């Protein structure tokens, strides 16, 4: 397999008359070629300098370098002014190379190529680790990516990794045991092999080939250390917190190895994760906790008050062995404030804990306010510089306050879910949450419930109406937080809400749109042409929240004829059950005119079920704010049993099975009776002439 490194074309020599031919022949007899001076022998430089002898009268030179490993051109540099050229990074190839140079003259002629010179590139790679920061080359990645630079066309690379922290720990343990036996190198060092010039794979994992059918190969310059040194495809090795050192060497296609690279030392210092509390807390001396960082011997905890970066509490604590979570509490100093260590080498009074009569540290009780804390891991290995990890992302907490309700979020002012889920922000240290629901025009509470999580899903479908929800937290002793701010909700009872067409709108090619129901798998749309065809449109299985029965772009499409129309929509669930029909919207067919009556601003109100259209209110806020929950235990639901029963569905009766056509003989006899009663009781069903003439 060969890497695809191609040469440029040779410089062309042209002549237009005999005089020029004579001049060229004379010059070739009198001039010499620019013999190569350097490089020669083994070259440890990845960007060597090429030099050659000067040729009289030459204006520039061309340099040609070929790999004797791949038998292909490494690079060609043309029109070089002077007698030297320094290769750019990646230009030369590893192993033996062959070099030629030639001179170029002012009349666009060139000398012969010089005799070939041979050198061997044995430059060692330059090692590094991706994404490191700071003077210690720290990475927070426990599966670091090793990277390097190297001349091209190596057959493979060898990577040697030493765990310096583990090495020192083993040496210390041996010394403590009085052992003088040498430590087994393989207990803290491993060697890995990385294959180079591997095939480029396509999206399906197959090797790619060029137009000539040759494999397209890639130069590998990065590697994630595997768990198994003999299997490069095994799971990545998880590095514990500590200090590591790597060396890399390359092997050319002839099997000759370069020297090892310079040692590259780096620290692995992951930032602690999952800090708590990260919300308001019942605890007056909160437990500050975080996940264990493997290899950490200590942790530094830093707390500040929100709005300032100065330390409110700062202390380094010893790690708890064999624990998956670490923790500490803020401790009071001898001067009455939280301990703040300043690492100046002197332990002052504000850095020493205040002890009680039993000799125990006195915890500091936080005041009302908001706090932010960070944690970083530390490995204090004996005989080594301390390895310090990165600071964690901050967590913010505060003294106890009310939860904040975050869901459900209204869609165009309404909640269409039949059983919506209420969610809220957490309170640290909560044993349970109380959920209180009030329904407009009923005695409170409509519902009281508890939850041990930060959400509550209504168990039964809510009747359509206006609701207000409050939430509060209780700790293990029953102490409550304040009630949350009220969350007002307009519930449709699982009904979609039609948004287009608007009531009274004149349309020719209507696109029906509605606010969907979260639980719906699809929808059914029913459109009646009033007084003409009760089943003008009846389509089910619509998976979007819009439907256009007649696309004007289609040939032969005709607009709606003039007249009155009415539309309903309902949800169809995944199990095939139906939700309730939406409130109907009446509109008109025909060609819209520019001077048509403007749409009423109260569109959304009039398109809601009647139990939501309270006095055609233009406001979305219900009028029950005068009632607020208190801190007493709410009354039992049994006292308001009659209030929790859903009201009867007051929508005009609609058929529940698909019906098409306008022949009454096709309808069920009970449905015909229902429609007849509609004709008697509902004025809109009568034709326009009948209504006007009585």
Secondary structure as GFF3:
##gff-version 3
##sequence-region A 1 694
A	DSSP	alpha_helix	18	30	.	.	.	ID=ss1
A	DSSP	beta_strand	36	38	.	.	.	ID=ss2
A	DSSP	beta_strand	41	43	.	.	.	ID=ss3
A	DSSP	beta_strand	49	52	.	.	.	ID=ss4
A	DSSP	beta_strand	60	67	.	.	.	ID=ss5
A	DSSP	beta_strand	72	80	.	.	.	ID=ss6
A	DSSP	beta_strand	84	86	.	.	.	ID=ss7
A	DSSP	beta_strand	95	104	.	.	.	ID=ss8
A	DSSP	beta_strand	117	121	.	.	.	ID=ss9
A	DSSP	beta_strand	126	129	.	.	.	ID=ss10
A	DSSP	beta_strand	138	139	.	.	.	ID=ss11
A	DSSP	beta_strand	145	149	.	.	.	ID=ss12
A	DSSP	beta_strand	154	163	.	.	.	ID=ss13
A	DSSP	alpha_helix	164	176	.	.	.	ID=ss14
A	DSSP	three_ten_helix	185	187	.	.	.	ID=ss15
A	DSSP	beta_strand	189	195	.	.	.	ID=ss16
A	DSSP	beta_strand	198	199	.	.	.	ID=ss17
A	DSSP	beta_strand	217	218	.	.	.	ID=ss18
A	DSSP	beta_strand	222	224	.	.	.	ID=ss19
A	DSSP	beta_strand	242	252	.	.	.	ID=ss20
A	DSSP	beta_strand	264	268	.	.	.	ID=ss21
A	DSSP	beta_strand	280	281	.	.	.	ID=ss22
A	DSSP	beta_strand	287	291	.	.	.	ID=ss23
A	DSSP	beta_strand	298	305	.	.	.	ID=ss24
A	DSSP	beta_strand	313	318	.	.	.	ID=ss25
A	DSSP	beta_strand	325	329	.	.	.	ID=ss26
A	DSSP	three_ten_helix	349	351	.	.	.	ID=ss27
A	DSSP	beta_strand	370	379	.	.	.	ID=ss28
A	DSSP	beta_strand	387	388	.	.	.	ID=ss29
A	DSSP	beta_strand	395	398	.	.	.	ID=ss30
A	DSSP	beta_strand	405	407	.	.	.	ID=ss31
A	DSSP	beta_strand	421	424	.	.	.	ID=ss32
A	DSSP	beta_strand	427	428	.	.	.	ID=ss33
A	DSSP	beta_strand	432	439	.	.	.	ID=ss34
A	DSSP	beta_strand	447	451	.	.	.	ID=ss35
A	DSSP	beta_strand	455	457	.	.	.	ID=ss36
A	DSSP	beta_strand	465	474	.	.	.	ID=ss37
A	DSSP	beta_strand	487	491	.	.	.	ID=ss38
A	DSSP	beta_strand	497	500	.	.	.	ID=ss39
A	DSSP	beta_strand	506	507	.	.	.	ID=ss40
A	DSSP	beta_strand	512	515	.	.	.	ID=ss41
A	DSSP	beta_strand	520	529	.	.	.	ID=ss42
A	DSSP	beta_strand	533	542	.	.	.	ID=ss43
A	DSSP	beta_strand	546	547	.	.	.	ID=ss44
A	DSSP	beta_strand	563	573	.	.	.	ID=ss45
A	DSSP	beta_strand	585	589	.	.	.	ID=ss46
A	DSSP	alpha_helix	603	606	.	.	.	ID=ss47
A	DSSP	three_ten_helix	614	616	.	.	.	ID=ss48
A	DSSP	three_ten_helix	637	644	.	.	.	ID=ss49
A	DSSP	three_ten_helix	664	666	.	.	.	ID=ss50
A	DSSP	alpha_helix	669	681	.	.	.	ID=ss51
A	DSSP	three_ten_helix	683	685	.	.	.	ID=ss52
A	DSSP	alpha_helix	688	693	.	.	.	ID=ss53
###
